[in-house]
Amino acid sequence: MHLARFPRVRLAHLPTPLEPLPRLSEELGLDLWIKRDDCTGLAGGGNKTRKLEFLLGDALEQGADTLVTQGAVQSNHVRQTAAAAASHGLACEIILEERTGSRAVDYVDNGNVLLDRLYGATIRRVQGGADMMAELETTADQVRARGGRPYVIPGGGSNAVGALGYVDCAREIVVQADELDLPIDRIVTATGSAGTHAGLVAGLAVMGADIPVLGVGVRAPKEKQEASVLKLARETAMLLGRPDAVTDAMVVADCDYVGAGYGLIDQGVVDALTLAARTDGILLDPVYTGKAMKGLIALTRTGRFEGETVVFLHTGGAQGLAGYQGELDAML
């Protein structure tokens, strides 16, 4: 696994810390650690920065002058892409899908959306359920028509190139754990567009690290989510020259904690946000890490992780909290 073979632009503050959560561990009755990928630095941090190191590297090698990407209105990926583009003098065209249907002023204009504008991205909004791949191509064609050179990044930065960022994170976790003499029984992460989950699975498989990864779903049903992660994990392993490294059994998603849908919060999510904040001072986000922590808490209380040392991957996103102020105020 030799990642120096791939074009890369250094954007992140790495390695991110691997830290114990003593008070939350005591509350839940397990040995819980946290991988702080909310501390990657770019645009306030988050998991997409690792992916963007390889995506931006590929874009610059291809001579692109414009990044084109998409996400939901409060997309963390879009925020970090806009910042990556600005930091390297590229234009950024983003498409925001009105996926939740919310018309609340804080959701539509605050949080990540405010930061998108601050970084100078051009924003186009489309209705929920739109064909986002087609929308990306429409925007890319518009950039070409005016003489630009677009580089299209899928939602979440989730393709095999982007997933290399989490191959690298898998390596980083194993190195840190070895330095700490910390035997990890399981990694828990939010799983949505699949790139983070798939990159971890592929990286651990190629290294032979034998650490299972549990993805807590934030959008799709279990069968669909696992199929998406498995496909991308295999594509990533193929890119690394190890196409047979990833097996079906390595991809596990629990999608019982999605709630009413993507980006829609409930009392369980707010309780998870509150518990993390008031035990170890950790800020989670409402869409990804809040739901992942909701799932981790519920599963722990059923005895699922009894006797295990678990690493929770914090993928960032606290910048989106301001987009949910009204809903959070009503539930806190």
Secondary structure, DSSP 8 states (H G I E B T S, - for coil): --GGGS-----S--S--EEE-HHHHHHHTSEEEEEEGGGS-GGG--THHHHHHHHHHHHHHTT--EEEEEEETT-HHHHHHHHHHHHTT-EEEEEEEE-S----HHHHHSTHHHHHHHTT-EEEEEETT--HHHHHHHHHHHHHHTT--EEE--GGG-SHHHHHHHHHHHHHHHHHHHHTT----EEEEEESSSHHHHHHHHHHHHHT----EEEEESSS-HHHHHHHHHHHHHHHHHHTT-TTS--GGG-EEE-TT-TTSTT---HHHHHHHHHHHHHH-----TTTHHHHHHHHHHHHHTTTTTT-EEEEEE---GGGGGGGHHHHHHH-
